[in-house]
Each structure stands twice: as C-alpha cells, then as structure tokens.
C-alpha cells in the first residue's frame, strides 16, 4: 500500500520512506 510512498519519499530520504513503509505495515 505504501510502496508508492516509499518510492516517492525515497527521493527525499530512504530513512523517511522506510519509516512510512513500516507505519503502513503496522496499520495493515
């Protein structure tokens, strides 16, 4: 679900993208 976010935010910082990805997995 958050694959797009990880790819999009990956431009700003992989760490932030990974954090969002983890949040997405937690909510799901």
C-alpha positions in Angstrom: 0.0 0.0 0.0 2.8 2.4 0.9 5.1 1.3 -1.9 4.3 4.5 -3.8 5.2 6.5 -0.7 8.5 4.7 -0.3 9.4 5.3 -3.9 8.3 8.9 -3.7 9.8 9.8 -0.4 12.9 7.8 -1.3 13.9 10.9 -3.2 14.0 12.9 0.0 15.4 10.2 2.2 15.3 6.5 2.3 15.0 6.6 6.1 11.8 8.6 6.0 10.5 6.3 3.3 11.3 3.2 5.4 9.5 4.8 8.4 6.4 5.4 6.3 6.6 1.9 5.0 6.7 0.5 8.5 3.8 2.6 9.5 1.8 1.3 6.6 2.5 -2.3 7.5 1.6 -1.6 11.1 -1.8 -0.1 10.2 -2.5 -3.0 7.8 
